[in-house]
Amino acid sequence: MTIGLPPYAEILRVSVEVEAGAPPVLVMPFADDVLGRPGFLHGGAISGLLEMAAIAALQDALEAEGGGAIKPVNVTVDFMRGGRDKPTRAVGVVTRLGTRVANVEATAWQDERDKPIAAARMNYLIVRD
């Protein structure tokens, strides 16, 4: 699986953990570049990580069907708790993969996956290869 993330992922220092049969998990380390108020992640960095996780999941799903290009339509992010000064993980799940539109949900967490710090819902237009 090849994941081509947007350049913003490099600014966030995102790395990808790939496990066979599972969606890719993105990891963003805590750094001064993603600092909001002292000791906490900036909401924009969390949102960016969620978007990258959604893109990775959607690219993975599209690759299985021959590929395609995507364009975001909308993003809704729910913040549940503050992200602290530790690595943050995120994963996306494609909930609908149609011919021209995809719906994706993404969740970000730190210590425990079942205690997310934020979640997002995104819609993408798809142009199939």
Secondary structure, 3 states (H helix, E strand, C coil): CCCCCCCHHHHCCCEEECCCCCCCEEEECCCHHHECCCCCECHHHHHHHHHHHHHHHHHHHHHCCCCEEEEEEEEEEEECCCCCCCCEEEEEEEEEECCCEEEEEEEEECCCCCCCCEEEEEEEEEEEC
